Amino acid sequence: MKTPQRSRQLVLVVDDFTDNREMYAEYLRHKGYDVAEAATGQDAVDLTRRLRPDLVCMDLSLPGVDGWEATRRIKADERTRHIPVVVVTGHALEQDNASAVAAGGDAFLVKPCLPERLARVVEHLLTRRSQTAGGGR
């Protein structure tokens, strides 16, 4: 199944804390992105498979399937492995960064993280992805 063409890039924001999720989602909308939201790791995996977002912002501490496992599942699926995952978490230890990267995270941000910082990382990863996919265009 192909994903229909969109006029704006779609970012999936995953966080079980409603205030964080809404804050990041609203700021990203303000920056010109379409945004989908998920509160659990399983919802993140399901929505990523269904919507094929351009990027996923993933919290690690999630109920049920945590963010590490959700990221592994996204990156293990040939349909979604190319989608960048930005880990946005309160886990600030170096080993947390290493385990997030090992799970397939493409960038790691520690909460509290200002929405402007997240938006810069999102823009950087999406620009890099489009340049790689488009032969540097």
Rosetta blueprint (number, residue, H / E / L):
1 M L
2 K L
3 T L
4 P L
5 Q L
6 R L
7 S L
8 R L
9 Q L
10 L E
11 V E
12 L E
13 V E
14 V E
15 D L
16 D L
17 F L
18 T H
19 D H
20 N H
21 R H
22 E H
23 M H
24 Y H
25 A H
26 E H
27 Y H
28 L H
29 R H
30 H H
31 K L
32 G L
33 Y L
34 D E
35 V E
36 A E
37 E E
38 A E
39 A L
40 T L
41 G H
42 Q H
43 D H
44 A H
45 V H
46 D H
47 L H
48 T H
49 R H
50 R H
51 L H
52 R L
53 P L
54 D L
55 L E
56 V E
57 C E
58 M E
59 D L
60 L L
61 S L
62 L L
63 P L
64 G L
65 V L
66 D L
67 G H
68 W H
69 E H
70 A H
71 T H
72 R H
73 R H
74 I H
75 K H
76 A H
77 D L
78 E L
79 R L
80 T L
81 R L
82 H L
83 I L
84 P L
85 V E
86 V E
87 V E
88 V E
89 T E
90 G L
91 H L
92 A L
93 L L
94 E H
95 Q H
96 D H
97 N H
98 A H
99 S H
100 A H
101 V H
102 A H
103 A H
104 G L
105 G L
106 D L
107 A E
108 F E
109 L E
110 V E
111 K L
112 P L
113 C L
114 L L
115 P H
116 E H
117 R H
118 L H
119 A H
120 R H
121 V H
122 V H
123 E H
124 H H
125 L H
126 L H
127 T H
128 R H
129 R H
130 S H
131 Q H
132 T H
133 A H
134 G L
135 G L
136 G L
137 R L
